[in-house]
């Protein structure tokens, strides 16, 4: 069971790292200022939307 969990995590490891990096970038922008945080959320959502469309078109 644990072996299957590690296989699943390793399969999506790059996606998890990308999402973690995006979360920390947004958090850092909020630490700078509220306005920068809001704009970083907008940019992050645009990037996520674009990448999800690219992934959906692969299959």
N, C-alpha and C positions, 0 to 999 in steps of 0.2 A: 504494500500500500504506500509506504513512504517512498519507495523507488519510483512508483508511478507519479507521485506528486513532484518529485525532482525532475522527472522527464517532462512533465507539463510545464513546470516553471522554466526549465532550460529552453523549451520550445518558444516561449514568449518572453524570454529574458530581455531582448533588445527593446521590446515594446514597454516593458515595465521600467527599464532604465530611462527611456525617453520620457515617459510620464512622470517619473520621479524628478528628472531634470527640469521639466516644465513646471512642476509644482514648486520646486525650490526657487526657480527664477521668478515666478509670480510672487512668492513670499518675500524674496529679496527686494523686488520692486515696491511692494507694500511697505517694507521697512524704510525705503527712501522717501516715498510720499504716497498718499492715497490716490492721487491722479495717475502717477506712474503705475500703480498696482492695477487700476481699472484698465488702463491701456494695455498692460501686459496680459491681462485676462482676454481682452479682445484679440490680441495678436496670437495668443496661445490657442484660442478656439478656432481661429482661421486656419492655423497650421494643422490642428487636429482634424478639422473638416476636410482640408485638402488631402491629407494623408489617408484618411478613411475612404475617400472617394478613389484614390489611386489603388488602395488595397482591394476595394470592392470590384474594380475593373480588371484585376488580375485573374479572377476566377470566372 
